[in-house]
Amino acid sequence: KAGQAQHVALERNRTGVATAWSNPDSGHSGSVTPTRTYRSSGGENCRDYTHEVVIDGKRQTVNGTACRKPDGTWRVLN
């Protein structure tokens, strides 16, 4: 669920608009929010994002960057 939400957020969301997700089997949930969109020096379309995850009631936040590869998939850099 988290991976699907991340793909949707990177692919479709405007900067600042979150996509929420929830896994009913594990009880985990979260959201992915693109925070910046830009073109890399190599010409790739890239997006910075924040992924918030709630596991057993504890919220964790991860910041990352992903760039679109020529085949249309997203490559997560960090």
N, CA, C and O atoms as a Tripos MOL2 file, in Angstrom:
@<TRIPOS>MOLECULE
protein
  312   311    78     0     0
PROTEIN
NO_CHARGES

@<TRIPOS>ATOM
      1 N           0.8210   -1.1980    0.0000 N.3       1 LYS1
      2 CA          0.0000    0.0000    0.0000 C.3       1 LYS1
      3 C           0.8630    1.2590    0.0000 C.2       1 LYS1
      4 O           0.5680    2.2210   -0.7090 O.2       1 LYS1
      5 N           1.9250    1.2470    0.7960 N.am      2 ALA2
      6 CA          2.8090    2.4140    0.8830 C.3       2 ALA2
      7 C           3.4670    2.6880   -0.4630 C.2       2 ALA2
      8 O           3.5470    3.8370   -0.8970 O.2       2 ALA2
      9 N           3.9380    1.6340   -1.1230 N.am      3 GLY3
     10 CA          4.5850    1.7970   -2.4170 C.3       3 GLY3
     11 C           3.6330    2.3080   -3.4850 C.2       3 GLY3
     12 O           4.0030    3.1420   -4.3110 O.2       3 GLY3
     13 N           2.4070    1.8030   -3.4640 N.am      4 GLN4
     14 CA          1.4010    2.2690   -4.4230 C.3       4 GLN4
     15 C           1.0950    3.7410   -4.2030 C.2       4 GLN4
     16 O           0.9790    4.5020   -5.1640 O.2       4 GLN4
     17 N           0.9620    4.1480   -2.9460 N.am      5 ALA5
     18 CA          0.6650    5.5430   -2.6290 C.3       5 ALA5
     19 C           1.8200    6.4450   -3.0570 C.2       5 ALA5
     20 O           1.6030    7.5490   -3.5560 O.2       5 ALA5
     21 N           3.0450    5.9660   -2.8580 N.am      6 GLN6
     22 CA          4.2100    6.7640   -3.2520 C.3       6 GLN6
     23 C           4.2150    6.9600   -4.7620 C.2       6 GLN6
     24 O           4.4690    8.0660   -5.2380 O.2       6 GLN6
     25 N           3.9380    5.9040   -5.5210 N.am      7 HIS7
     26 CA          3.8970    6.0210   -6.9780 C.3       7 HIS7
     27 C           2.8170    7.0160   -7.4130 C.2       7 HIS7
     28 O           3.0700    7.8740   -8.2580 O.2       7 HIS7
     29 N           1.6300    6.9060   -6.8450 N.am      8 VAL8
     30 CA          0.5350    7.8160   -7.2010 C.3       8 VAL8
     31 C           0.9120    9.2580   -6.8860 C.2       8 VAL8
     32 O           0.6910   10.1520   -7.7030 O.2       8 VAL8
     33 N           1.4800    9.4870   -5.7040 N.am      9 ALA9
     34 CA          1.8400   10.8490   -5.3060 C.3       9 ALA9
     35 C           2.8890   11.4390   -6.2460 C.2       9 ALA9
     36 O           2.7760   12.5890   -6.6690 O.2       9 ALA9
     37 N           3.9080   10.6460   -6.5690 N.am     10 LEU10
     38 CA          4.9600   11.1440   -7.4530 C.3      10 LEU10
     39 C           4.4370   11.3890   -8.8650 C.2      10 LEU10
     40 O           4.8250   12.3590   -9.5170 O.2      10 LEU10
     41 N           3.5730   10.5250   -9.3240 N.am     11 GLU11
     42 CA          3.0860   10.5760  -10.6990 C.3      11 GLU11
     43 C           2.0080   11.6350  -10.9100 C.2      11 GLU11
     44 O           1.9960   12.3020  -11.9450 O.2      11 GLU11
     45 N           1.1100   11.7970   -9.9530 N.am     12 ARG12
     46 CA         -0.1000   12.5860  -10.2010 C.3      12 ARG12
     47 C          -0.2690   13.8410   -9.3540 C.2      12 ARG12
     48 O          -0.9180   14.7920   -9.7890 O.2      12 ARG12
     49 N           0.3000   13.8620   -8.1590 N.am     13 ASN13
     50 CA         -0.0170   14.9550   -7.2350 C.3      13 ASN13
     51 C           0.7800   16.2180   -7.5270 C.2      13 ASN13
     52 O           1.9460   16.1750   -7.9190 O.2      13 ASN13
     53 N           0.1060   17.3400   -7.3200 N.am     14 ARG14
     54 CA          0.8120   18.6150   -7.3230 C.3      14 ARG14
     55 C           1.6570   18.6880   -6.0590 C.2      14 ARG14
     56 O           1.3920   17.9850   -5.0840 O.2      14 ARG14
     57 N           2.6610   19.5310   -6.0800 N.am     15 THR15
     58 CA          3.4900   19.7550   -4.9020 C.3      15 THR15
     59 C           2.5940   20.1790   -3.7350 C.2      15 THR15
     60 O           1.7500   21.0640   -3.8730 O.2      15 THR15
     61 N           2.7930   19.5340   -2.5900 N.am     16 GLY16
     62 CA          2.0430   19.8630   -1.3840 C.3      16 GLY16
     63 C           0.7670   19.0660   -1.1890 C.2      16 GLY16
     64 O           0.1170   19.1940   -0.1510 O.2      16 GLY16
     65 N           0.3910   18.2430   -2.1650 N.am     17 VAL17
     66 CA         -0.8490   17.4590   -2.0630 C.3      17 VAL17
     67 C          -0.4960   16.0140   -1.7080 C.2      17 VAL17
     68 O           0.2570   15.3540   -2.4240 O.2      17 VAL17
     69 N          -1.0540   15.5300   -0.5850 N.am     18 ALA18
     70 CA         -0.7230   14.2000   -0.0600 C.3      18 ALA18
     71 C          -1.6210   13.1160   -0.6410 C.2      18 ALA18
     72 O          -2.7630   13.3670   -1.0270 O.2      18 ALA18
     73 N          -1.0770   11.9110   -0.6940 N.am     19 THR19
     74 CA         -1.8540   10.6990   -0.9570 C.3      19 THR19
     75 C          -1.7460    9.8320    0.2890 C.2      19 THR19
     76 O          -0.6480    9.4520    0.6960 O.2      19 THR19
     77 N          -2.8900    9.5200    0.8920 N.am     20 ALA20
     78 CA         -2.9140    8.7080    2.1110 C.3      20 ALA20
     79 C          -3.0250    7.2330    1.7530 C.2      20 ALA20
     80 O          -3.5340    6.8750    0.6900 O.2      20 ALA20
     81 N          -2.5420    6.3830    2.6550 N.am     21 TRP21
     82 CA         -2.6740    4.9380    2.4710 C.3      21 TRP21
     83 C          -2.9190    4.2830    3.8190 C.2      21 TRP21
     84 O          -2.5950    4.8440    4.8650 O.2      21 TRP21
     85 N          -3.4920    3.0950    3.7810 N.am     22 SER22
     86 CA         -3.7640    2.3390    4.9980 C.3      22 SER22
     87 C          -3.7290    0.8580    4.6520 C.2      22 SER22
     88 O          -4.2700    0.4420    3.6280 O.2      22 SER22
     89 N          -3.0950    0.0650    5.5050 N.am     23 ASN23
     90 CA         -3.0460   -1.3750    5.3100 C.3      23 ASN23
     91 C          -3.9060   -2.0270    6.3960 C.2      23 ASN23
     92 O          -3.4940   -2.0800    7.5550 O.2      23 ASN23
     93 N          -5.0840   -2.5190    6.0400 N.am     24 PRO24
     94 CA         -5.9710   -3.0890    7.0500 C.3      24 PRO24
     95 C          -5.4210   -4.3650    7.6790 C.2      24 PRO24
     96 O          -5.8000   -4.7060    8.7990 O.2      24 PRO24
     97 N          -4.5430   -5.0690    6.9900 N.am     25 ASP25
     98 CA         -3.9660   -6.2950    7.5460 C.3      25 ASP25
     99 C          -2.9810   -6.0100    8.6770 C.2      25 ASP25
    100 O          -2.9770   -6.7010    9.6960 O.2      25 ASP25
    101 N          -2.1430   -4.9840    8.4880 N.am     26 SER26
    102 CA         -1.1150   -4.6760    9.4980 C.3      26 SER26
    103 C          -1.5380   -3.5730   10.4480 C.2      26 SER26
    104 O          -1.0050   -3.4620   11.5520 O.2      26 SER26
    105 N          -2.5130   -2.7390   10.0190 N.am     27 GLY27
    106 CA         -2.9050   -1.5860   10.8150 C.3      27 GLY27
    107 C          -2.0010   -0.3810   10.5930 C.2      27 GLY27
    108 O          -2.2120    0.6650   11.2080 O.2      27 GLY27
    109 N          -1.0060   -0.5040    9.7310 N.am     28 HIS28
    110 CA         -0.1060    0.6130    9.4470 C.3      28 HIS28
    111 C          -0.7770    1.5710    8.4680 C.2      28 HIS28
    112 O          -1.6250    1.1750    7.6690 O.2      28 HIS28
    113 N          -0.3790    2.8330    8.5470 N.am     29 SER29
    114 CA         -0.9450    3.8390    7.6500 C.3      29 SER29
    115 C           0.0830    4.9320    7.4190 C.2      29 SER29
    116 O           1.1560    4.9400    8.0220 O.2      29 SER29
    117 N          -0.2650    5.8430    6.5450 N.am     30 GLY30
    118 CA          0.6460    6.9540    6.2960 C.3      30 GLY30
    119 C           0.1850    7.8030    5.1410 C.2      30 GLY30
    120 O          -0.9460    7.6910    4.6680 O.2      30 GLY30
    121 N           1.0970    8.6640    4.6930 N.am     31 SER31
    122 CA          0.8150    9.5310    3.5560 C.3      31 SER31
    123 C           2.1230    9.9250    2.8890 C.2      31 SER31
    124 O           3.1790    9.9590    3.5200 O.2      31 SER31
    125 N           2.0280   10.2220    1.6020 N.am     32 VAL32
    126 CA          3.1750   10.6540    0.8100 C.3      32 VAL32
    127 C           2.8340   12.0040    0.1970 C.2      32 VAL32
    128 O           1.7870   12.1660   -0.4300 O.2      32 VAL32
    129 N           3.7370   12.9830    0.3860 N.am     33 THR33
    130 CA          3.5120   14.3330   -0.1130 C.3      33 THR33
    131 C           4.7090   14.8100   -0.9210 C.2      33 THR33
    132 O           5.8000   14.9340   -0.3630 O.2      33 THR33
    133 N           4.5520   15.0810   -2.2090 N.am     34 PRO34
    134 CA          5.6380   15.7020   -2.9620 C.3      34 PRO34
    135 C           5.8880   17.1090   -2.4220 C.2      34 PRO34
    136 O           4.9430   17.8620   -2.1880 O.2      34 PRO34
    137 N           7.1640   17.4660   -2.2230 N.am     35 THR35
    138 CA          7.4870   18.7670   -1.6390 C.3      35 THR35
    139 C           8.2050   19.7060   -2.6030 C.2      35 THR35
    140 O           8.2740   20.9130   -2.3690 O.2      35 THR35
    141 N           8.7450   19.1390   -3.6980 N.am     36 ARG36
    142 CA          9.4280   19.9730   -4.6920 C.3      36 ARG36
    143 C           9.5240   19.1840   -5.9880 C.2      36 ARG36
    144 O           9.7590   17.9760   -5.9700 O.2      36 ARG36
    145 N           9.3440   19.8640   -7.1090 N.am     37 THR37
    146 CA          9.4540   19.2500   -8.4280 C.3      37 THR37
    147 C          10.4800   20.0370   -9.2200 C.2      37 THR37
    148 O          10.4350   21.2670   -9.2440 O.2      37 THR37
    149 N          11.4140   19.3360   -9.8740 N.am     38 TYR38
    150 CA         12.4710   20.0320  -10.6080 C.3      38 TYR38
    151 C          13.0850   19.1040  -11.6500 C.2      38 TYR38
    152 O          12.8140   17.9030  -11.6570 O.2      38 TYR38
    153 N          13.9080   19.6610  -12.5220 N.am     39 ARG39
    154 CA         14.6470   18.8960  -13.5170 C.3      39 ARG39
    155 C          16.1020   18.8330  -13.0550 C.2      39 ARG39
    156 O          16.7060   19.8560  -12.7330 O.2      39 ARG39
    157 N          16.6590   17.6090  -13.0260 N.am     40 SER40
    158 CA         18.0400   17.4230  -12.5840 C.3      40 SER40
    159 C          19.0100   17.9530  -13.6350 C.2      40 SER40
    160 O          18.6150   18.2500  -14.7630 O.2      40 SER40
    161 N          20.2650   18.0660  -13.2630 N.am     41 SER41
    162 CA         21.2850   18.5270  -14.2130 C.3      41 SER41
    163 C          21.4210   17.5610  -15.3820 C.2      41 SER41
    164 O          21.8640   17.9530  -16.4610 O.2      41 SER41
    165 N          21.0390   16.2880  -15.1740 N.am     42 GLY42
    166 CA         21.0770   15.2950  -16.2370 C.3      42 GLY42
    167 C          19.8130   15.2690  -17.0840 C.2      42 GLY42
    168 O          19.6990   14.4540  -18.0000 O.2      42 GLY42
    169 N          18.8540   16.1610  -16.7870 N.am     43 GLY43
    170 CA         17.6420   16.2640  -17.5820 C.3      43 GLY43
    171 C          16.4710   15.4170  -17.1100 C.2      43 GLY43
    172 O          15.4330   15.3920  -17.7710 O.2      43 GLY43
    173 N          16.6100   14.7110  -15.9690 N.am     44 GLU44
    174 CA         15.5100   13.9000  -15.4480 C.3      44 GLU44
    175 C          14.5270   14.7680  -14.6790 C.2      44 GLU44
    176 O          14.9170   15.7410  -14.0340 O.2      44 GLU44
    177 N          13.2370   14.4080  -14.7530 N.am     45 ASN45
    178 CA         12.2340   15.0420  -13.9020 C.3      45 ASN45
    179 C          12.3240   14.3920  -12.5260 C.2      45 ASN45
    180 O          12.2280   13.1710  -12.4030 O.2      45 ASN45
    181 N          12.5070   15.2040  -11.5000 N.am     46 CYS46
    182 CA         12.6930   14.6970  -10.1390 C.3      46 CYS46
    183 C          11.7150   15.3610   -9.1850 C.2      46 CYS46
    184 O          11.2160   16.4610   -9.4250 O.2      46 CYS46
    185 N          11.4560   14.6400   -8.0780 N.am     47 ARG47
    186 CA         10.5860   15.1740   -7.0470 C.3      47 ARG47
    187 C          11.1470   14.8080   -5.6760 C.2      47 ARG47
    188 O          11.5230   13.6630   -5.4250 O.2      47 ARG47
    189 N          11.1940   15.7930   -4.8070 N.am     48 ASP48
    190 CA         11.4540   15.5360   -3.3960 C.3      48 ASP48
    191 C          10.1010   15.2260   -2.7690 C.2      48 ASP48
    192 O           9.0720   15.7230   -3.2270 O.2      48 ASP48
    193 N          10.1010   14.4040   -1.7220 N.am     49 TYR49
    194 CA          8.8410   14.0260   -1.0830 C.3      49 TYR49
    195 C           9.0650   13.7350    0.3980 C.2      49 TYR49
    196 O          10.1860   13.5030    0.8510 O.2      49 TYR49
    197 N           7.9620   13.7570    1.1270 N.am     50 THR50
    198 CA          7.9360   13.3530    2.5290 C.3      50 THR50
    199 C           6.9750   12.1810    2.6480 C.2      50 THR50
    200 O           5.8430   12.2430    2.1680 O.2      50 THR50
    201 N           7.4370   11.1040    3.2950 N.am     51 HIS51
    202 CA          6.5850    9.9300    3.5050 C.3      51 HIS51
    203 C           6.4440    9.7540    5.0140 C.2      51 HIS51
    204 O           7.4080    9.4210    5.7040 O.2      51 HIS51
    205 N           5.2370    9.9800    5.5120 N.am     52 GLU52
    206 CA          4.9410    9.7800    6.9280 C.3      52 GLU52
    207 C           4.2970    8.4160    7.0980 C.2      52 GLU52
    208 O           3.3860    8.0530    6.3540 O.2      52 GLU52
    209 N           4.7730    7.6640    8.0770 N.am     53 VAL53
    210 CA          4.2770    6.3160    8.3390 C.3      53 VAL53
    211 C           3.9050    6.2170    9.8130 C.2      53 VAL53
    212 O           4.6360    6.7020   10.6770 O.2      53 VAL53
    213 N           2.7600    5.5830   10.1010 N.am     54 VAL54
    214 CA          2.3480    5.3320   11.4820 C.3      54 VAL54
    215 C           2.3340    3.8220   11.6870 C.2      54 VAL54
    216 O           1.5520    3.1010   11.0660 O.2      54 VAL54
    217 N           3.2280    3.3540   12.5830 N.am     55 ILE55
    218 CA          3.3390    1.9340   12.9110 C.3      55 ILE55
    219 C           3.1800    1.7910   14.4180 C.2      55 ILE55
    220 O           3.9350    2.3770   15.1940 O.2      55 ILE55
    221 N           2.1980    1.0120   14.8170 N.am     56 ASP56
    222 CA          1.9120    0.8120   16.2460 C.3      56 ASP56
    223 C           1.7660    2.1340   16.9780 C.2      56 ASP56
    224 O           2.2380    2.2810   18.1050 O.2      56 ASP56
    225 N           1.1100    3.1010   16.3340 N.am     57 GLY57
    226 CA          0.8380    4.3910   16.9440 C.3      57 GLY57
    227 C           2.0040    5.3620   16.9390 C.2      57 GLY57
    228 O           1.8660    6.4890   17.4150 O.2      57 GLY57
    229 N           3.1420    4.9530   16.4160 N.am     58 LYS58
    230 CA          4.3210    5.8270   16.3660 C.3      58 LYS58
    231 C           4.5110    6.3600   14.9600 C.2      58 LYS58
    232 O           4.5770    5.6020   13.9930 O.2      58 LYS58
    233 N           4.6000    7.6890   14.8650 N.am     59 ARG59
    234 CA          4.7490    8.3610   13.5680 C.3      59 ARG59
    235 C           6.2310    8.5150   13.2390 C.2      59 ARG59
    236 O           7.0250    8.9600   14.0680 O.2      59 ARG59
    237 N           6.5820    8.1380   12.0170 N.am     60 GLN60
    238 CA          7.9440    8.3090   11.5200 C.3      60 GLN60
    239 C           7.8650    9.0610   10.1990 C.2      60 GLN60
    240 O           6.9420    8.8510    9.4130 O.2      60 GLN60
    241 N           8.8320    9.9350    9.9590 N.am     61 THR61
    242 CA          8.8630   10.7210    8.7350 C.3      61 THR61
    243 C          10.1710   10.4700    8.0080 C.2      61 THR61
    244 O          11.2500   10.5240    8.5980 O.2      61 THR61
    245 N          10.0570   10.1970    6.7190 N.am     62 VAL62
    246 CA         11.2260    9.9900    5.8700 C.3      62 VAL62
    247 C          11.1430   10.9810    4.7150 C.2      62 VAL62
    248 O          10.0980   11.1140    4.0790 O.2      62 VAL62
    249 N          12.2390   11.6700    4.4500 N.am     63 ASN63
    250 CA         12.3160   12.5640    3.3000 C.3      63 ASN63
    251 C          13.1370   11.8730    2.2230 C.2      63 ASN63
    252 O          14.1430   11.2270    2.5180 O.2      63 ASN63
    253 N          12.7100   12.0070    0.9870 N.am     64 GLY64
    254 CA         13.4280   11.3510   -0.0900 C.3      64 GLY64
    255 C          13.3380   12.1280   -1.3850 C.2      64 GLY64
    256 O          12.6730   13.1600   -1.4780 O.2      64 GLY64
    257 N          14.0330   11.5960   -2.3900 N.am     65 THR65
    258 CA         14.0220   12.1530   -3.7350 C.3      65 THR65
    259 C          13.8700   11.0040   -4.7160 C.2      65 THR65
    260 O          14.4790    9.9480   -4.5430 O.2      65 THR65
    261 N          13.0650   11.2080   -5.7380 N.am     66 ALA66
    262 CA         12.8990   10.2120   -6.7920 C.3      66 ALA66
    263 C          12.9510   10.9280   -8.1350 C.2      66 ALA66
    264 O          12.4710   12.0530   -8.2810 O.2      66 ALA66
    265 N          13.5510   10.2430   -9.1190 N.am     67 CYS67
    266 CA         13.6380   10.8030  -10.4710 C.3      67 CYS67
    267 C          13.0440    9.8140  -11.4540 C.2      67 CYS67
    268 O          13.1820    8.6000  -11.3030 O.2      67 CYS67
    269 N          12.3770   10.3600  -12.4660 N.am     68 ARG68
    270 CA         11.7300    9.5140  -13.4720 C.3      68 ARG68
    271 C          12.7750    9.0340  -14.4780 C.2      68 ARG68
    272 O          13.5010    9.8300  -15.0740 O.2      68 ARG68
    273 N          12.8310    7.7220  -14.6500 N.am     69 LYS69
    274 CA         13.7350    7.1200  -15.6310 C.3      69 LYS69
    275 C          13.1030    7.2180  -17.0190 C.2      69 LYS69
    276 O          11.8980    7.4490  -17.1280 O.2      69 LYS69
    277 N          13.8890    7.0480  -18.0750 N.am     70 PRO70
    278 CA         13.3480    7.1490  -19.4330 C.3      70 PRO70
    279 C          12.1760    6.2020  -19.7130 C.2      70 PRO70
    280 O          11.3340    6.4940  -20.5610 O.2      70 PRO70
    281 N          12.1190    5.0560  -18.9960 N.am     71 ASP71
    282 CA         11.0120    4.1150  -19.2240 C.3      71 ASP71
    283 C           9.7450    4.5020  -18.4550 C.2      71 ASP71
    284 O           8.7470    3.7830  -18.5100 O.2      71 ASP71
    285 N           9.7780    5.6350  -17.7370 N.am     72 GLY72
    286 CA          8.5990    6.1270  -17.0300 C.3      72 GLY72
    287 C           8.4880    5.7070  -15.5850 C.2      72 GLY72
    288 O           7.6130    6.2000  -14.8740 O.2      72 GLY72
    289 N           9.3530    4.8030  -15.1170 N.am     73 THR73
    290 CA          9.3300    4.3960  -13.7210 C.3      73 THR73
    291 C          10.1220    5.4040  -12.8880 C.2      73 THR73
    292 O          10.9130    6.1860  -13.4150 O.2      73 THR73
    293 N           9.8880    5.3660  -11.5720 N.am     74 TRP74
    294 CA         10.5660    6.2850  -10.6610 C.3      74 TRP74
    295 C          11.7220    5.5670   -9.9740 C.2      74 TRP74
    296 O          11.5700    4.4500   -9.4810 O.2      74 TRP74
    297 N          12.8740    6.2230   -9.9480 N.am     75 ARG75
    298 CA         14.0630    5.7150   -9.2610 C.3      75 ARG75
    299 C          14.2340    6.5170   -7.9870 C.2      75 ARG75
    300 O          14.4480    7.7280   -8.0390 O.2      75 ARG75
    301 N          14.1420    5.8510   -6.8340 N.am     76 VAL76
    302 CA         14.3090    6.5250   -5.5480 C.3      76 VAL76
    303 C          15.8020    6.6880   -5.2910 C.2      76 VAL76
    304 O          16.5550    5.7150   -5.3400 O.2      76 VAL76
    305 N          16.2290    7.9240   -5.0160 N.am     77 LEU77
    306 CA         17.6460    8.2170   -4.8230 C.3      77 LEU77
    307 C          18.0720    8.0340   -3.3750 C.2      77 LEU77
    308 O          19.2020    7.6250   -3.1080 O.2      77 LEU77
    309 N          17.1860    8.3320   -2.4450 N.am     78 ASN78
    310 CA         17.5430    8.1930   -1.0190 C.3      78 ASN78
    311 C          16.3090    7.9800   -0.1900 C.2      78 ASN78
    312 O          16.4010    7.8410    1.0290 O.2      78 ASN78
@<TRIPOS>BOND
     1     1     2 1
     2     2     3 1
     3     3     4 2
     4     3     5 am
     5     5     6 1
     6     6     7 1
     7     7     8 2
     8     7     9 am
     9     9    10 1
    10    10    11 1
    11    11    12 2
    12    11    13 am
    13    13    14 1
    14    14    15 1
    15    15    16 2
    16    15    17 am
    17    17    18 1
    18    18    19 1
    19    19    20 2
    20    19    21 am
    21    21    22 1
    22    22    23 1
    23    23    24 2
    24    23    25 am
    25    25    26 1
    26    26    27 1
    27    27    28 2
    28    27    29 am
    29    29    30 1
    30    30    31 1
    31    31    32 2
    32    31    33 am
    33    33    34 1
    34    34    35 1
    35    35    36 2
    36    35    37 am
    37    37    38 1
    38    38    39 1
    39    39    40 2
    40    39    41 am
    41    41    42 1
    42    42    43 1
    43    43    44 2
    44    43    45 am
    45    45    46 1
    46    46    47 1
    47    47    48 2
    48    47    49 am
    49    49    50 1
    50    50    51 1
    51    51    52 2
    52    51    53 am
    53    53    54 1
    54    54    55 1
    55    55    56 2
    56    55    57 am
    57    57    58 1
    58    58    59 1
    59    59    60 2
    60    59    61 am
    61    61    62 1
    62    62    63 1
    63    63    64 2
    64    63    65 am
    65    65    66 1
    66    66    67 1
    67    67    68 2
    68    67    69 am
    69    69    70 1
    70    70    71 1
    71    71    72 2
    72    71    73 am
    73    73    74 1
    74    74    75 1
    75    75    76 2
    76    75    77 am
    77    77    78 1
    78    78    79 1
    79    79    80 2
    80    79    81 am
    81    81    82 1
    82    82    83 1
    83    83    84 2
    84    83    85 am
    85    85    86 1
    86    86    87 1
    87    87    88 2
    88    87    89 am
    89    89    90 1
    90    90    91 1
    91    91    92 2
    92    91    93 am
    93    93    94 1
    94    94    95 1
    95    95    96 2
    96    95    97 am
    97    97    98 1
    98    98    99 1
    99    99   100 2
   100    99   101 am
   101   101   102 1
   102   102   103 1
   103   103   104 2
   104   103   105 am
   105   105   106 1
   106   106   107 1
   107   107   108 2
   108   107   109 am
   109   109   110 1
   110   110   111 1
   111   111   112 2
   112   111   113 am
   113   113   114 1
   114   114   115 1
   115   115   116 2
   116   115   117 am
   117   117   118 1
   118   118   119 1
   119   119   120 2
   120   119   121 am
   121   121   122 1
   122   122   123 1
   123   123   124 2
   124   123   125 am
   125   125   126 1
   126   126   127 1
   127   127   128 2
   128   127   129 am
   129   129   130 1
   130   130   131 1
   131   131   132 2
   132   131   133 am
   133   133   134 1
   134   134   135 1
   135   135   136 2
   136   135   137 am
   137   137   138 1
   138   138   139 1
   139   139   140 2
   140   139   141 am
   141   141   142 1
   142   142   143 1
   143   143   144 2
   144   143   145 am
   145   145   146 1
   146   146   147 1
   147   147   148 2
   148   147   149 am
   149   149   150 1
   150   150   151 1
   151   151   152 2
   152   151   153 am
   153   153   154 1
   154   154   155 1
   155   155   156 2
   156   155   157 am
   157   157   158 1
   158   158   159 1
   159   159   160 2
   160   159   161 am
   161   161   162 1
   162   162   163 1
   163   163   164 2
   164   163   165 am
   165   165   166 1
   166   166   167 1
   167   167   168 2
   168   167   169 am
   169   169   170 1
   170   170   171 1
   171   171   172 2
   172   171   173 am
   173   173   174 1
   174   174   175 1
   175   175   176 2
   176   175   177 am
   177   177   178 1
   178   178   179 1
   179   179   180 2
   180   179   181 am
   181   181   182 1
   182   182   183 1
   183   183   184 2
   184   183   185 am
   185   185   186 1
   186   186   187 1
   187   187   188 2
   188   187   189 am
   189   189   190 1
   190   190   191 1
   191   191   192 2
   192   191   193 am
   193   193   194 1
   194   194   195 1
   195   195   196 2
   196   195   197 am
   197   197   198 1
   198   198   199 1
   199   199   200 2
   200   199   201 am
   201   201   202 1
   202   202   203 1
   203   203   204 2
   204   203   205 am
   205   205   206 1
   206   206   207 1
   207   207   208 2
   208   207   209 am
   209   209   210 1
   210   210   211 1
   211   211   212 2
   212   211   213 am
   213   213   214 1
   214   214   215 1
   215   215   216 2
   216   215   217 am
   217   217   218 1
   218   218   219 1
   219   219   220 2
   220   219   221 am
   221   221   222 1
   222   222   223 1
   223   223   224 2
   224   223   225 am
   225   225   226 1
   226   226   227 1
   227   227   228 2
   228   227   229 am
   229   229   230 1
   230   230   231 1
   231   231   232 2
   232   231   233 am
   233   233   234 1
   234   234   235 1
   235   235   236 2
   236   235   237 am
   237   237   238 1
   238   238   239 1
   239   239   240 2
   240   239   241 am
   241   241   242 1
   242   242   243 1
   243   243   244 2
   244   243   245 am
   245   245   246 1
   246   246   247 1
   247   247   248 2
   248   247   249 am
   249   249   250 1
   250   250   251 1
   251   251   252 2
   252   251   253 am
   253   253   254 1
   254   254   255 1
   255   255   256 2
   256   255   257 am
   257   257   258 1
   258   258   259 1
   259   259   260 2
   260   259   261 am
   261   261   262 1
   262   262   263 1
   263   263   264 2
   264   263   265 am
   265   265   266 1
   266   266   267 1
   267   267   268 2
   268   267   269 am
   269   269   270 1
   270   270   271 1
   271   271   272 2
   272   271   273 am
   273   273   274 1
   274   274   275 1
   275   275   276 2
   276   275   277 am
   277   277   278 1
   278   278   279 1
   279   279   280 2
   280   279   281 am
   281   281   282 1
   282   282   283 1
   283   283   284 2
   284   283   285 am
   285   285   286 1
   286   286   287 1
   287   287   288 2
   288   287   289 am
   289   289   290 1
   290   290   291 1
   291   291   292 2
   292   291   293 am
   293   293   294 1
   294   294   295 1
   295   295   296 2
   296   295   297 am
   297   297   298 1
   298   298   299 1
   299   299   300 2
   300   299   301 am
   301   301   302 1
   302   302   303 1
   303   303   304 2
   304   303   305 am
   305   305   306 1
   306   306   307 1
   307   307   308 2
   308   307   309 am
   309   309   310 1
   310   310   311 1
   311   311   312 2
@<TRIPOS>SUBSTRUCTURE
     1 LYS1         2 RESIDUE 1 A LYS
     2 ALA2         6 RESIDUE 1 A ALA
     3 GLY3        10 RESIDUE 1 A GLY
     4 GLN4        14 RESIDUE 1 A GLN
     5 ALA5        18 RESIDUE 1 A ALA
     6 GLN6        22 RESIDUE 1 A GLN
     7 HIS7        26 RESIDUE 1 A HIS
     8 VAL8        30 RESIDUE 1 A VAL
     9 ALA9        34 RESIDUE 1 A ALA
    10 LEU10       38 RESIDUE 1 A LEU
    11 GLU11       42 RESIDUE 1 A GLU
    12 ARG12       46 RESIDUE 1 A ARG
    13 ASN13       50 RESIDUE 1 A ASN
    14 ARG14       54 RESIDUE 1 A ARG
    15 THR15       58 RESIDUE 1 A THR
    16 GLY16       62 RESIDUE 1 A GLY
    17 VAL17       66 RESIDUE 1 A VAL
    18 ALA18       70 RESIDUE 1 A ALA
    19 THR19       74 RESIDUE 1 A THR
    20 ALA20       78 RESIDUE 1 A ALA
    21 TRP21       82 RESIDUE 1 A TRP
    22 SER22       86 RESIDUE 1 A SER
    23 ASN23       90 RESIDUE 1 A ASN
    24 PRO24       94 RESIDUE 1 A PRO
    25 ASP25       98 RESIDUE 1 A ASP
    26 SER26      102 RESIDUE 1 A SER
    27 GLY27      106 RESIDUE 1 A GLY
    28 HIS28      110 RESIDUE 1 A HIS
    29 SER29      114 RESIDUE 1 A SER
    30 GLY30      118 RESIDUE 1 A GLY
    31 SER31      122 RESIDUE 1 A SER
    32 VAL32      126 RESIDUE 1 A VAL
    33 THR33      130 RESIDUE 1 A THR
    34 PRO34      134 RESIDUE 1 A PRO
    35 THR35      138 RESIDUE 1 A THR
    36 ARG36      142 RESIDUE 1 A ARG
    37 THR37      146 RESIDUE 1 A THR
    38 TYR38      150 RESIDUE 1 A TYR
    39 ARG39      154 RESIDUE 1 A ARG
    40 SER40      158 RESIDUE 1 A SER
    41 SER41      162 RESIDUE 1 A SER
    42 GLY42      166 RESIDUE 1 A GLY
    43 GLY43      170 RESIDUE 1 A GLY
    44 GLU44      174 RESIDUE 1 A GLU
    45 ASN45      178 RESIDUE 1 A ASN
    46 CYS46      182 RESIDUE 1 A CYS
    47 ARG47      186 RESIDUE 1 A ARG
    48 ASP48      190 RESIDUE 1 A ASP
    49 TYR49      194 RESIDUE 1 A TYR
    50 THR50      198 RESIDUE 1 A THR
    51 HIS51      202 RESIDUE 1 A HIS
    52 GLU52      206 RESIDUE 1 A GLU
    53 VAL53      210 RESIDUE 1 A VAL
    54 VAL54      214 RESIDUE 1 A VAL
    55 ILE55      218 RESIDUE 1 A ILE
    56 ASP56      222 RESIDUE 1 A ASP
    57 GLY57      226 RESIDUE 1 A GLY
    58 LYS58      230 RESIDUE 1 A LYS
    59 ARG59      234 RESIDUE 1 A ARG
    60 GLN60      238 RESIDUE 1 A GLN
    61 THR61      242 RESIDUE 1 A THR
    62 VAL62      246 RESIDUE 1 A VAL
    63 ASN63      250 RESIDUE 1 A ASN
    64 GLY64      254 RESIDUE 1 A GLY
    65 THR65      258 RESIDUE 1 A THR
    66 ALA66      262 RESIDUE 1 A ALA
    67 CYS67      266 RESIDUE 1 A CYS
    68 ARG68      270 RESIDUE 1 A ARG
    69 LYS69      274 RESIDUE 1 A LYS
    70 PRO70      278 RESIDUE 1 A PRO
    71 ASP71      282 RESIDUE 1 A ASP
    72 GLY72      286 RESIDUE 1 A GLY
    73 THR73      290 RESIDUE 1 A THR
    74 TRP74      294 RESIDUE 1 A TRP
    75 ARG75      298 RESIDUE 1 A ARG
    76 VAL76      302 RESIDUE 1 A VAL
    77 LEU77      306 RESIDUE 1 A LEU
    78 ASN78      310 RESIDUE 1 A ASN
